[in-house]
Amino acid sequence: MKKRSKLSGLISALMILTLLLSACGNSSSSSQSGGGSQDSSQGGGDVSSEASGDPYVIGVSVPLTGSAAVGGNYQLWASEYAADEINAAGGINGRMIEIKALDDAEDVTQAAIVAQQFCDDESVVAVIAHSASTLTAITQPIFEEAGLCNISSCSSNSKLSTYGYEYWLRNIVSNDTLVPYTVAFAKNNLGLTKGAMVVSTTDNGATMATAVNETAPKLGVEILVSETYNAGTESDFSSIITKIMNSDAEVLFYQANYSDGGAFLRQMHDLGLDIPVVSLSWLTYTSTIELAGVEAAQNLYCTVCPSPFGGTESKQAFLDAFREEYGQDIIPTTPALLNYDCVYIIAQALEEGATKENLAQWIKNYPGLHDDYTFTLKGLNMCDEYSIDENGDVAQWQVDVIAVDEQGEFYDYGIVDETGLYE
């Protein structure tokens, strides 16, 4: 089994926080279950627990309170929905799944406390965590020390898979992988070659700006205007919009959350700027349309991976159940779609022979665990078939586009033409 890599200087510094939190509880038993040793990675585990028939407990760390609570509750619902499906079909080799949710409030301090609580709970076989990349960066040393598998449906910061984390993986496509598809959509699907770019002064904004600037010349797209704004504090975007109007830009590459995005789209419409706006799943909320107005949202295109629409029977069933729960005009967020997949990923690996001790390595196809085949997921929300590579990244994906119809509802526009991206 691959030895644990040294964490980067940044993550090493965060171990101070880990040690302080560890002092609050006894985590020795959790440490013995992981630790990166060759023997534990090859299976075995706690034989009495495996034979007991007790449920497999999957932890879910999401914001159930605070400003991100809506999305967090979607994620929890999706996790429970997947567990209910699996349990109704007989569970995992006869053992049921139990979801244990803790509120991290999308706060770094609270997330660290929650991570330690999960690691101290010997019944927890894996954790689905968290709602933001910054939380993952803080908590991963805790999970690594305990040797507890944790999967993220939200942490898309590209650097996370470069730190050598052994017990971490994600089933969301990283930012630097997904953002280039916004440029490919503008060029290949819409036929536009002159762009403007507006991003917030956040990590997500910086990532988008870097990826767009790197991809645009490659595909023959010229960026004529590039502007930033302060997320959550600026409300008047007229000067930025005027700069775009005074240029020859045909398309806007845009990064924002739904509240800023809704205001920006409305002001674009009011000032008469009528060009396509290409963004990511950050804006796929009905709140975006409510804030912008239906007419202003007609130019919005969101490149997403995965799409909440169509595909497999299970994906359609998930969409139908989600809308039954939350409303027919609501579509699942990307984290909700992927939380559902996370439960199935854990269940499939355990069913095929993984243990708590080697679960992350099993899913990431580490050498020596199942060399005769590649652990692959099929028929889930991400795409028809995909696997996770040794770094913890998704190895296959498909990028779709969501647009807004004349009634103000999101619909599936189609697949991004990726011509030129990988040539």
C-alpha positions in Angstrom: 0.0 0.0 0.0 1.1 3.5 -0.8 2.8 5.2 2.2 1.3 8.4 3.5 2.7 11.4 1.7 4.0 14.4 3.6 1.5 17.2 3.8 2.3 20.5 2.4 3.6 23.3 4.5 0.2 24.8 4.7 -1.5 21.6 5.9 1.3 20.8 8.3 0.7 24.1 10.0 -2.9 23.2 10.4 -1.9 20.1 12.4 -1.5 22.4 15.4 -5.3 22.9 15.3 -5.7 19.1 15.0 -3.6 18.4 18.0 -5.5 20.8 20.1 -8.8 19.3 19.1 -7.5 15.8 19.6 -6.6 16.6 23.2 -10.3 17.0 23.9 -11.1 13.4 23.3 -9.5 10.0 23.2 -8.8 9.1 19.6 -6.3 6.3 20.1 -8.6 3.6 19.0 -9.4 5.5 15.7 -5.7 5.9 15.1 -5.1 2.2 15.5 -7.7 1.5 12.8 -5.8 3.6 10.2 -2.3 5.0 10.4 -1.3 3.9 6.9 0.1 0.5 7.8 0.4 -2.2 5.2 -1.5 -4.8 7.3 -4.6 -2.6 7.9 -4.9 -1.7 4.2 -5.2 -5.3 3.2 -8.4 -5.9 5.0 -9.4 -7.7 8.2 -10.7 -4.9 10.3 -12.7 -5.5 13.5 -14.0 -9.1 13.0 -16.6 -8.9 15.7 -18.0 -5.7 14.3 -18.1 -7.1 10.8 -19.9 -10.2 12.0 -22.4 -8.5 14.3 -24.9 -7.3 11.7 -24.9 -3.8 13.2 -25.6 -1.1 10.7 -22.9 0.6 8.7 -22.8 4.2 10.0 -22.0 6.8 7.5 -21.3 10.3 8.8 -22.5 13.4 7.0 -20.9 16.7 7.8 -23.0 19.5 6.2 -24.3 23.0 7.2 -27.7 22.5 8.7 -27.7 26.0 10.1 -26.4 29.3 8.9 -26.3 30.9 5.4 -25.6 27.6 3.6 -28.2 25.6 5.4 -30.5 25.2 2.4 -27.8 23.4 0.4 -26.7 21.4 3.4 -30.2 20.1 4.0 -30.4 19.1 0.3 -27.2 17.1 0.8 -28.5 15.4 3.9 -31.8 14.5 2.2 -29.9 13.1 -0.7 -27.7 11.0 1.6 -30.7 9.6 3.4 -32.6 8.9 0.2 -29.7 6.8 -1.1 -29.4 5.0 2.2 -33.2 4.2 2.1 -32.9 2.8 -1.4 -30.0 0.6 -0.5 -31.7 -0.6 2.7 -34.9 -1.4 0.9 -32.9 -3.6 -1.5 -31.4 -5.6 1.4 -28.6 -3.3 2.6 -24.9 -4.1 2.2 -24.6 -7.9 2.3 -27.5 -7.9 4.7 -26.4 -5.0 6.9 -28.3 -1.8 6.9 -27.0 1.8 6.5 -27.5 4.4 9.1 -26.8 8.1 8.3 -25.4 10.1 11.2 -25.5 13.9 10.4 -23.6 16.6 12.3 -23.9 20.3 11.6 -20.6 22.0 10.5 -22.4 25.3 9.8 -19.9 25.8 7.0 -17.5 27.2 9.6 -13.9 26.1 9.9 -13.8 25.8 13.6 -17.1 23.9 13.8 -16.0 21.6 11.0 -12.9 20.6 12.9 -14.9 19.8 16.0 -17.3 17.7 13.9 -14.5 15.9 12.1 -13.0 14.9 15.5 -16.3 13.7 16.8 -16.7 11.4 13.8 -13.2 10.1 14.2 -13.8 9.4 17.9 -16.9 7.4 17.0 -15.8 3.8 16.2 -19.1 2.9 14.6 -18.6 5.4 11.8 -17.2 3.6 8.7 -16.8 6.7 6.5 -17.8 10.4 6.4 -19.2 12.5 3.6 -17.7 16.0 4.2 -17.8 19.0 3.8 -19.6 21.9 2.0 -16.4 23.9 1.1 -12.8 23.4 0.2 -11.6 25.5 3.0 -13.2 23.1 5.5 -11.6 20.1 3.9 -8.2 21.8 4.1 -8.7 22.3 7.8 -10.1 18.9 8.7 -8.2 16.5 6.5 -5.2 16.2 9.0 -7.8 15.0 11.5 -9.2 12.3 9.2 -5.7 11.3 8.1 -4.5 10.8 11.7 -7.5 8.6 12.4 -7.3 6.8 9.1 -11.0 7.4 8.4 -12.3 7.5 4.8 -13.9 10.8 3.9 -15.5 11.8 0.6 -16.3 15.3 -0.6 -19.1 16.2 -3.0 -18.3 19.9 -2.7 -14.5 20.5 -2.3 -13.5 21.5 -5.8 -10.3 23.4 -5.1 -7.8 21.9 -7.5 -4.9 21.8 -5.1 -6.6 19.4 -2.7 -5.7 16.3 -4.8 -2.0 17.4 -4.8 -1.4 17.1 -1.1 -1.0 13.3 -1.0 -4.1 12.7 1.2 -4.5 8.9 1.7 -8.0 8.8 3.2 -9.6 11.6 1.2 -11.3 11.5 -2.2 -14.0 13.5 -4.0 -16.6 12.8 -6.6 -16.9 16.5 -7.8 -14.8 17.6 -10.7 -12.1 20.1 -9.7 -12.4 23.7 -10.7 -9.5 23.8 -13.1 -11.1 20.8 -14.9 -14.6 22.2 -15.2 -14.0 26.0 -15.9 -12.4 25.4 -19.3 -15.7 24.0 -20.5 -17.3 27.5 -20.1 -14.9 28.7 -22.8 -15.5 25.6 -25.0 -19.2 26.1 -24.8 -19.0 29.8 -25.8 -16.7 29.0 -28.8 -18.0 25.6 -29.9 -21.7 25.6 -29.1 -22.5 29.3 -29.4 -19.8 30.3 -32.0 -18.6 33.3 -30.0 -14.9 34.4 -29.9 -14.9 37.8 -28.1 -15.4 37.6 -24.3 -15.5 39.6 -21.1 -14.9 38.1 -17.7 -16.2 39.1 -14.2 -15.2 37.2 -11.1 -15.3 37.8 -7.4 -12.2 38.3 -5.3 -12.4 34.8 -3.8 -10.6 31.6 -4.4 -13.3 30.4 -6.8 -13.0 33.7 -8.7 -9.3 33.4 -8.9 -9.5 29.8 -10.1 -12.0 30.7 -12.8 -10.0 33.7 -14.0 -6.8 31.6 -14.3 -8.6 28.8 -16.1 -10.4 31.1 -18.6 -7.2 33.0 -19.3 -5.3 29.8 -20.0 -8.1 28.2 -22.1 -9.3 31.2 -24.2 -6.1 31.6 -26.4 -6.1 27.8 -27.0 -9.6 27.9 -28.4 -9.2 31.2 -30.2 -11.3 33.3 -27.8 -10.2 36.8 -26.9 -10.8 38.3 -23.5 -11.5 42.0 -24.0 -12.6 43.0 -20.5 -11.5 41.4 -17.2 -13.1 42.7 -13.9 -13.3 41.7 -10.3 -15.8 42.6 -7.5 -16.1 42.0 -3.8 -18.6 39.2 -3.1 -21.4 40.1 -0.8 -20.4 43.7 -0.3 -20.9 45.3 -3.7 -24.4 45.9 -5.0 -23.9 48.4 -7.8 -22.4 46.7 -10.9 -23.2 49.5 -13.4 -19.6 50.6 -13.9 -18.5 47.0 -14.7 -21.5 46.5 -17.0 -20.8 49.8 -18.8 -17.2 48.7 -19.5 -18.5 45.5 -21.1 -21.0 47.5 -23.1 -18.3 49.7 -24.4 -16.3 46.8 -25.7 -17.0 44.3 -28.5 -17.6 41.4 -26.1 -20.1 38.9 -27.3 -20.2 36.7 -24.2 -19.5 37.1 -20.5 -17.7 34.5 -18.4 -19.1 35.0 -14.9 -18.5 33.7 -11.4 -20.7 34.6 -8.5 -23.1 33.1 -5.9 -26.8 33.3 -6.6 -27.4 36.5 -4.6 -24.7 38.5 -6.4 -25.5 36.8 -9.7 -29.2 37.6 -9.5 -28.4 41.2 -8.9 -25.8 41.4 -11.7 -28.1 39.8 -14.3 -31.0 42.2 -13.4 -28.7 45.2 -13.8 -27.4 43.8 -17.1 -30.9 43.6 -18.3 -31.9 47.1 -17.0 -28.9 48.7 -18.7 -29.5 46.9 -22.0 -26.5 44.5 -22.1 -27.9 41.6 -24.0 -25.2 39.0 -24.3 -24.9 35.3 -23.2 -23.6 34.8 -19.6 -21.7 31.5 -19.1 -21.2 30.4 -15.5 -21.1 27.2 -13.4 -23.5 25.5 -11.0 -23.2 28.4 -8.5 -26.2 30.1 -10.2 -28.5 27.0 -10.6 -30.9 28.1 -7.9 -34.4 29.4 -8.3 -33.3 32.3 -6.1 -31.0 33.4 -9.0 -34.1 33.7 -11.3 -36.2 35.3 -8.6 -33.6 38.0 -8.0 -32.8 38.6 -11.7 -36.2 38.3 -13.1 -37.2 35.7 -15.8 -36.3 38.0 -18.7 -32.9 38.8 -17.4 -32.2 35.1 -16.9 -32.8 34.2 -20.5 -29.2 34.8 -21.4 -27.8 32.5 -18.5 -26.0 29.3 -19.3 -24.5 27.2 -16.5 -22.1 24.4 -17.3 -22.5 21.6 -14.8 -21.1 18.3 -14.0 -23.3 16.4 -13.3 -26.6 17.6 -14.8 -29.7 17.0 -12.7 -31.7 16.1 -15.8 -32.2 12.9 -17.8 -29.7 10.0 -18.0 -30.3 6.8 -16.1 -33.5 5.6 -14.6 -32.0 6.1 -11.1 -31.1 9.7 -12.0 -34.6 10.4 -13.2 -36.0 8.8 -10.1 -33.8 11.0 -7.9 -34.9 14.1 -9.7 -38.6 13.2 -9.4 -38.2 12.4 -5.7 -36.2 15.6 -5.0 -38.9 17.7 -6.7 -41.6 15.9 -4.8 -39.8 16.8 -1.6 -38.8 20.4 -2.4 -41.0 21.6 -5.3 -41.5 21.0 -9.0 -39.6 24.2 -9.9 -36.5 23.2 -7.9 -33.6 21.3 -9.3 -31.0 19.4 -7.1 -27.7 21.2 -6.4 -24.5 19.5 -7.6 -23.6 18.6 -4.0 -27.0 17.0 -3.4 -26.6 14.9 -6.6 -23.1 13.8 -5.5 -24.0 13.1 -1.9 -26.4 10.5 -3.3 -23.5 9.0 -5.3 -21.2 9.1 -2.2 -23.5 6.7 -0.3 -23.5 4.3 -3.2 -19.8 4.5 -3.6 -19.3 3.6 0.0 -21.9 0.8 -0.1 -20.5 -0.7 -3.3 -16.9 -0.8 -2.0 -18.0 -2.5 1.3 -20.1 -5.0 -0.6 -17.2 -5.9 -2.8 -14.9 -6.6 0.1 -13.5 -3.3 1.4 -13.3 -2.7 5.1 -13.3 0.5 7.2 -9.5 0.5 7.3 -9.0 0.3 3.5 -12.2 1.8 2.2 -10.6 5.0 0.7 -7.7 3.0 -0.9 -10.2 0.5 -2.3 -12.2 3.2 -4.0 -9.1 4.9 -5.3 -7.9 1.6 -6.8 -4.6 1.4 -4.8 -2.3 -1.4 -6.0 -2.5 -4.6 -4.1 -6.2 -4.5 -3.1 -8.0 -5.6 -6.3 -5.5 -5.6 -9.1 -7.8 -7.8 -11.2 -10.3 -5.1 -11.8 -10.9 -1.3 -11.5 -13.4 -0.2 -9.0 -16.1 1.6 -11.1 -19.4 3.2 -10.4 -22.3 2.8 -12.9 -25.7 4.4 -13.3 -25.3 7.1 -10.8 -25.8 10.9 -11.0 -22.2 11.8 -12.0 -22.3 10.1 -15.3 -23.1 6.6 -16.7 -19.8 5.1 -15.6 -16.9 6.6 -13.6 -14.0 5.7 -11.3 -11.8 7.6 -8.9 -8.0 7.8 -9.5 -5.2 7.4 -7.0 -5.1 11.1 -6.2 -8.8 11.1 -5.2 -10.1 12.8 -8.4 -12.9 11.8 -10.7 -11.4 10.0 -13.7 -14.4 10.3 -16.1 -17.0 13.0 -16.6 -19.4 14.7 -18.9 -20.3 18.4 -18.9 -23.8 19.6 -19.6 -25.4 23.0 -19.9 -28.5 24.2 -18.0 -30.4 27.2 -19.3 -33.6 29.0 -18.3 -36.9 28.8 -20.3 -39.5 31.5 -20.8 -41.4 30.3 -17.8 -38.4 30.8 -15.6 -37.5 27.2 -15.0 -34.2 25.5 -15.6 -33.9 22.9 -18.4 -31.3 20.7 -20.0 -29.8 22.7 -22.9 -27.3 20.0 -24.0 -23.8 18.7 -23.8 -20.7 21.0 -24.1 -18.7 20.4 -27.3 -15.2 19.9 -26.0 -13.5 20.2 -29.4 -10.0 21.7 -28.9 -9.8 21.3 -25.1 -7.6 18.2 -25.2 -5.9 18.5 -28.5 
